[in-house]
């Protein structure tokens, strides 16, 4: 089963879900706005990706919290990801012990098809 984490109205999440539907792939969506992502989730995702890949420094939340000015350490970024789930780059996908962050058509084709 493909586990998708994100926000259902996010464009990248919509593209991912459309890809799965068009290719008849079963998935389960966990919406950040309804289910809080824990520090354990973030830690698990970091084992299969990177903080650079997961931490969305271009998000509205990042700008609103003025995080650029705080010059956060990696541990502080991880802590923020657990508290402010909208800082997580979307979607995050768990599939066959892999973590896939963001939407990329060709990457998805290589992994899921």
N, C-alpha and C positions, 0 to 999 in steps of 0.2 A: 504494500500500500504506500502511495506517495503522500507524505504529510506536508502540507503547505501552510506556512505561517506568514501572516501579513494582515492587510486591511482590504476588505472586499471591494472598496471603491478606489483603491490605488491602481493607477494605469498599468504598472508592471505586474501586479498581481492579476489583474484582468487578462493581460496577455498570456500569462502562465496558465491560468485556468482555461482560457480559450484553446491553448495548445493541447492541454490534456484532454479536453472534451473532443476536439477535432480528431485526436488520435486514439480515442476510446480508452483512455487510461484512467483508472480509478484513483481518486484522490480524496483527501479529507482536509478541509480548510479550518484553521484555527485563527480567528480574528483577534488581533492585538487589542482591539477596543472592547472585546467581550471577555477575553481570557488573558490574564496577566502572564507575561513571560517572566520566568524566575531566573535567578542568578545561575542555577544549575543548568537551565536551558541554554543560556548564553555561553556558559563554560563548555557544554557539549558541542555547541556549534563552532566554538573557537578551536576545538580539537580537529575539525575538518575544514576549517577556513582560516581566515586571519582577521585580526582586529581592524586592519585597514579596509578589508572587504566588507565587514559587518557594520562598522560604525559609519553612519551617514552624516558626514560633516557638511552636506549640502542641503539638509532638511530645514524646514521652517522651524521645527522644534529646536534644532541646534542654534539657529540665529536668535530665536526668542529667548533662549536661556543664556545667550551671550557666552557660549562655551569657548569660542575662539580666544576670547580675552583671558580665559582662565588657564590656558596652556596645560591641559590635563595630562596626567601620567596615564600609562596604559591601565593600571589598576583603577584609576578614577573613571576612565572611559567605560570599563567593564561594569563598574558600579552604576554609572548613568544608564547604560543599556538595560540594566535590570529594573531601574526605577522609571525610566522614560522610554517605554517600548517604541515610541514613534521615532526614536533615534536609530532604530535597527533598519538597515537597508532591506528592502523587500523585493520579492518574497524570499523567505528562507525555506528551503525544501530539504526534508530528510527522506532519503531513498537508498535502500541497500547499503547502509553504513556510510553513505556519502552525504555531504552537506553542500548544497548548491545555493548560492546567494545571487539575487537579481534575476533578470530575464535576459537570455541570449538565445535566439532561435537556433543557431547552429550548434551551440553547446547543448541545448536541450535535445536536439535530434541525436547527437552522439551519445548522450547518457540514457535517454528514455526510450528511444526507438530501436 
